């Protein structure tokens, strides 16, 4: 059930607030900061929250604020860090920091959370439960959630909600996945040790470049030949380095990459196959090899009761926001650590339009349509107004 509220009042409130949301998003977009360096971002968030009457406090490099001094709370989380990317020039709200930009929508996530906090500050009595706002640093390195959790960000929290703006989807659409929405994220690093020498006399060397090249090529078959066709897996080598000159066979080559899965069994199989392929090729080329595989972040899994709550809240937005169906996305998000501890729901809200030249995230021309901001804020507020427990 949703708390009684005049049906058009929230829509009207956010329509009136849309310009402020756009302006705040533009400010954060123009002032991006990298993971674990979000001091200016944190200061501005805290300043705005303080003006709204909140007691904003620094928790493990992020910001936490509540609508009431005591819980139990429903939590709302927004990530705040940017990426080391040079933005395309010419935008009036473009990054003012060379080599840094908001290329994944976190500037919009901040603006949405602040809009929810603004509404909540003016309508505290309508909330069935007080709300804790968590502005989290360092999502892009999957290293910001756990320090906040360890510092108490989830104490006395019943459940958690969050939004990820998604520009591949049109404004007016939302994805509410039952179960996993984002995948497990693992990282692997391989160092191939050979024997260097003259590039003109390769037969006197144990060439790690050739061995590493065979490994990279063979790893592309791990998913296609070791994982069932209806399971999801990704193995990507993103960096390879070795050598100092064109005519020198180096002593070693290293490469690293990422694994993306949704199922723990598939995850284990991929890890085993990476080791088997790399060690087998190293043996064939008489090379030694060091392999390190680390689990960076678990899958983001939505709780069924939270999904039900969001869908019920969205009924009041019929005609303006439509649920669409997509496959789970093989990116990661350390929202997963919150979901492991309390019931949660993470939504993909469409923020793209046909005029955008490139809708993909994590690239220099990334952008979002500000019309998505009030829709996302409204859906989240309506969800926070739901009275049924998760």
VENURQUI-V240073 format. One record per residue. N is the residue number from 0. RES is the residue in three letters. PHI is phi as a letter, one per 40 degrees, with the letter a starting at -180 (999 if undefined). Layout:
n,res,phi
N,RES,PHI
N,RES,PHI
This chain:
n,res,phi
0,UNK,999
1,UNK,b
2,UNK,d
3,UNK,c
4,UNK,a
5,UNK,d
6,UNK,d
7,UNK,c
8,UNK,c
9,UNK,c
10,UNK,d
11,UNK,c
12,UNK,d
13,UNK,c
14,UNK,c
15,UNK,c
16,UNK,c
17,UNK,c
18,UNK,c
19,UNK,c
20,UNK,c
21,UNK,c
22,UNK,c
23,UNK,c
24,UNK,c
25,UNK,c
26,UNK,c
27,UNK,c
28,UNK,c
29,UNK,c
30,UNK,b
31,UNK,c
32,UNK,b
33,UNK,c
34,UNK,d
35,UNK,g
36,UNK,b
37,UNK,c
38,UNK,c
39,UNK,c
40,UNK,c
41,UNK,c
42,UNK,c
43,UNK,c
44,UNK,c
45,UNK,c
46,UNK,c
47,UNK,c
48,UNK,c
49,UNK,c
50,UNK,c
51,UNK,c
52,UNK,g
53,UNK,c
54,UNK,c
55,UNK,c
56,UNK,b
57,UNK,c
58,UNK,b
59,UNK,f
60,UNK,g
61,UNK,b
62,UNK,b
63,UNK,b
64,UNK,a
65,UNK,b
66,UNK,c
67,UNK,a
68,UNK,c
69,UNK,b
70,UNK,c
71,UNK,c
72,UNK,b
73,UNK,c
74,UNK,b
75,UNK,b
76,UNK,b
77,UNK,b
78,UNK,c
79,UNK,b
80,UNK,c
81,UNK,b
82,UNK,b
83,UNK,c
84,UNK,b
85,UNK,c
86,UNK,c
87,UNK,d
88,UNK,c
89,UNK,h
90,UNK,c
91,UNK,c
92,UNK,b
93,UNK,c
94,UNK,d
95,UNK,c
96,UNK,b
97,UNK,d
98,UNK,g
99,UNK,a
100,UNK,a
101,UNK,c
102,UNK,b
103,UNK,a
104,UNK,g
105,UNK,c
106,UNK,c
107,UNK,c
108,UNK,c
109,UNK,c
110,UNK,c
111,UNK,c
112,UNK,c
113,UNK,c
114,UNK,c
115,UNK,c
116,UNK,c
117,UNK,c
118,UNK,c
119,UNK,c
120,UNK,c
121,UNK,c
122,UNK,b
123,UNK,d
124,UNK,c
125,UNK,c
126,UNK,c
127,UNK,c
128,UNK,a
129,UNK,c
130,UNK,b
131,UNK,b
132,UNK,c
133,UNK,b
134,UNK,b
135,UNK,b
136,UNK,c
137,UNK,f
138,UNK,c
139,UNK,c
140,UNK,b
141,UNK,f
142,UNK,b
143,UNK,b
144,UNK,c
145,UNK,c
146,UNK,c
147,UNK,c
148,UNK,c
149,UNK,c
150,UNK,c
151,UNK,h
152,UNK,c
153,UNK,b
154,UNK,c
155,UNK,g
156,UNK,b
157,UNK,c
158,UNK,a
159,UNK,a
160,UNK,b
161,UNK,a
162,UNK,b
163,UNK,b
164,UNK,c
165,UNK,b
166,UNK,c
167,UNK,c
168,UNK,b
169,UNK,c
170,UNK,d
171,UNK,g
172,UNK,b
173,UNK,a
174,UNK,b
175,UNK,b
176,UNK,c
177,UNK,c
178,UNK,g
179,UNK,c
180,UNK,b
181,UNK,b
182,UNK,c
183,UNK,c
184,UNK,b
185,UNK,b
186,UNK,b
187,UNK,b
188,UNK,b
189,UNK,b
190,UNK,b
191,UNK,b
192,UNK,b
193,UNK,b
194,UNK,b
195,UNK,c
196,UNK,i
197,UNK,c
198,UNK,c
199,UNK,c
200,UNK,b
201,UNK,c
202,UNK,c
203,UNK,c
204,UNK,b
205,UNK,b
206,UNK,c
207,UNK,c
208,UNK,c
209,UNK,c
210,UNK,c
211,UNK,c
212,UNK,c
213,UNK,c
214,UNK,c
215,UNK,d
216,UNK,c
217,UNK,c
218,UNK,c
219,UNK,c
220,UNK,c
221,UNK,d
222,UNK,c
223,UNK,c
224,UNK,b
225,UNK,b
226,UNK,b
227,UNK,d
228,UNK,d
229,UNK,c
230,UNK,c
231,UNK,b
232,UNK,a
233,UNK,b
234,UNK,b
235,UNK,b
236,UNK,c
237,UNK,b
238,UNK,a
239,UNK,a
240,UNK,a
241,UNK,i
242,UNK,g
243,UNK,b
244,UNK,a
245,UNK,c
246,UNK,b
247,UNK,b
248,UNK,c
249,UNK,c
250,UNK,c
251,UNK,a
252,UNK,b
253,UNK,b
254,UNK,a
255,UNK,a
256,UNK,a
257,UNK,b
258,UNK,b
259,UNK,b
260,UNK,a
261,UNK,b
262,UNK,b
263,UNK,c
264,UNK,c
265,UNK,c
266,UNK,d
267,UNK,c
268,UNK,c
269,UNK,c
270,UNK,d
271,UNK,c
272,UNK,c
273,UNK,d
274,UNK,c
275,UNK,c
276,UNK,c
277,UNK,c
278,UNK,c
279,UNK,c
280,UNK,c
281,UNK,d
282,UNK,c
283,UNK,c
284,UNK,b
285,UNK,f
286,UNK,b
287,UNK,b
288,UNK,a
289,UNK,b
290,UNK,b
291,UNK,b
292,UNK,b
293,UNK,b
294,UNK,c
295,UNK,c
296,UNK,a
297,UNK,c
298,UNK,c
299,UNK,c
300,UNK,b
301,UNK,c
302,UNK,c
303,UNK,d
304,UNK,c
305,UNK,c
306,UNK,c
307,UNK,c
308,UNK,c
309,UNK,c
310,UNK,c
311,UNK,c
312,UNK,c
313,UNK,c
314,UNK,d
315,UNK,c
316,UNK,b
317,UNK,d
318,UNK,g
319,UNK,b
320,UNK,b
321,UNK,b
322,UNK,c
323,UNK,b
324,UNK,b
325,UNK,b
326,UNK,c
327,UNK,d
328,UNK,b
329,UNK,c
330,UNK,b
331,UNK,b
332,UNK,a
333,UNK,c
334,UNK,d
335,UNK,d
336,UNK,c
337,UNK,c
338,UNK,c
339,UNK,c
340,UNK,b
341,UNK,b
342,UNK,d
343,UNK,a
344,UNK,a
345,UNK,b
346,UNK,b
347,UNK,b
348,UNK,b
349,UNK,d
350,UNK,b
351,UNK,b
352,UNK,a
353,UNK,c
354,UNK,c
355,UNK,c
356,UNK,c
357,UNK,a
358,UNK,c
359,UNK,c
360,UNK,c
361,UNK,g
362,UNK,a
363,UNK,c
364,UNK,b
365,UNK,d
366,UNK,a
367,UNK,b
368,UNK,c
369,UNK,c
370,UNK,c
371,UNK,c
372,UNK,c
373,UNK,c
374,UNK,c
375,UNK,c
376,UNK,c
377,UNK,c
378,UNK,c
379,UNK,c
380,UNK,c
381,UNK,c
382,UNK,c
383,UNK,c
384,UNK,c
385,UNK,c
386,UNK,c
387,UNK,c
388,UNK,c
389,UNK,c
